[in-house]
Amino acid sequence: MTAIQLNAELFRTMGEIADDETLMAKLLKYAKKLAATKKADPTLMTEEEFFAKLERGEEEYRQGKTYRMLPGESLDDFLKRVG
């Protein structure tokens, strides 16, 4: 089925329930939920990207490119210092 055919079928079906407020509210809720799943999650990565990131971090650690919290330093103070 093409996108045009899917759109036509969707609007035909919506027309059948358009006068039922409860059904329209359910449809809207589901459509919003469905649309939210389409948005890409910036934290997702492939397995290859994940292991490459780990390798970069390990290399930076070997080169001494690290930050350490000072004794008694709060996390807020640490982040201000390195940020």
Helices and strands as residue ranges (DSSP letters): H 3-17, H 21-38, H 47-62, H 75-82
